[in-house]
């Protein structure tokens, strides 16, 4: 049976290759990785940090499958048995409402930042929105959101 990479494994594989100096992205058996259309995947050399952000509820099954990525080894274990070693410049981040179904093993592997919604307020959201307005609205950008 042929295994096809999903979104995460494709991005992680390409990021690991780029961090290692670029070139053809290879699978664990040394053959070139291919996209869904059969084209060989390549990566340009890129030492930049890559962040893989997951936003949404934690599911007990898929988060447990990421435990090997979250520990010090930083290895993504695929269902095919292949293992992709993440580069030091690759980081995973999870934005969740709660950790009700996450196991203690998963929680202990993650750094936590808790933001109380009441403390955060609307100021960061309004500031971000104003800063993204087109240049024609330059006067609006001068508004101090704390004064609203």
N, C-alpha and C positions, 0 to 999 in steps of 0.2 A: 504494500500500500504506500502510495506517495503522500508524504506529509507536505502541507503548504504552510508557510509562515503566516501568522496572523499579524495584526497591526503592531502589537508590542514587540514580538520577537523580531519582526523586520526592522523596526526602529532601533532596537537594542543592538542587533547584529551589525547594522550599518554604522551606528555610533561607535561601537567597539572597533570596527575596522578603520574608521576615520581617525580615531584616537591613536591607533597603532601605526599610522602612516599612510593610510589610504590604499587604493588598488581594488582588485576584485574582492568582493565579499565572499568568503568561503564557508561552507558548512563544516561540520565536525569531521566528515570523512575526506575533506580536502577538495571536494568538487565545488564549482562555482554556484553560489546561491542565485536562484532565479525568481523573478516576480511572477505574478499569476499568468502573465502572457508568455512566459518562457524566456524573457530577456534577462541576460546576466546583470546582476546588480553590482554597481561599483560605488566607491566612496572616495571623495576627495580628502586629502590629508587635512585634518582640522583638530587642533588642540583645545577648542572651546568647550566649555562646560555644557552638558546636555542634561536637561531636566525632563523627566517623564512624570506628568502630573495627572493623578487620578482624582476626579471630583465626583463624589456621589456616595451612596451608602456602601458600607463594607459588607461583602458577602462572605460567609464563613469558609466556603469552599475555595474560591479563587484567592482570597488573601492568604490562606494556609499554603497554597502553592507558591506564593512569593516569599516564603520564609527564607529560602536559600539566597535570595537576592538581598534580603534585608540584613542578613548577618554579615560578619566580617569577610566572608569569602566572596560575596557579591557575584554569585553565579545563578544565572537563569536556567532552570532545568525544564526542558520541554517534554511534552508527552511522548515524543519519539525517542527519548533517552538522550538526546543531544544536550550538551551543556554549553552555554554562552557565558564567558567570563566578562563582566562589565569592567570598563576602564575606570581609573580613579576619578575621571572627569564626568562620569555618568551617575546621576542621582535620581532616585524615585521619591515622589512626594504624594501624600494622600491628604485630600481635604474632605473631611467627613463630619457629619453632624454628631455621631456618637460611635462608641466602640462596643456596643452591646453584644455583638456576636463574634468579636475578635477574641482569640485565645490569649492567655497570658504570654505564651511564647511569641506571638506576633507583637503584642504591645511592648514587650521587653526589648524588641529589636528596633523599635522606632523612637525617635526623639519626638516629644510632644510640645506643641504650642497651643494653648487654649486662649481663645479670645471671647470674652463675654460680649454678646451682641449689644447689650445695653451700654457697655462702656465704649464700644467702638463707635456707635452713633452713625449718622449719615455723612459727616464731614469727609471721610476718605472717599466715599462713593461720588459725592458731588464734586470734589476737587479733581478726581480722576476724569469725570465726565467733562468738566470745564476745560481741562488741559488737552482733551482730545478734540475740542471744537476746531473747525477750520480757522485759518489765520484771519479771516474777515471779521471774526468775533474777538479780536485781540483785546478790546476793552473789557469784555466779560472775564477774560483771564486774570484781570487785575483785582477781581472781587476777592475779598478775604472771606472764605466760607465760614470762618468762626464767627463772623459778624451777622450771618444770616439768621 
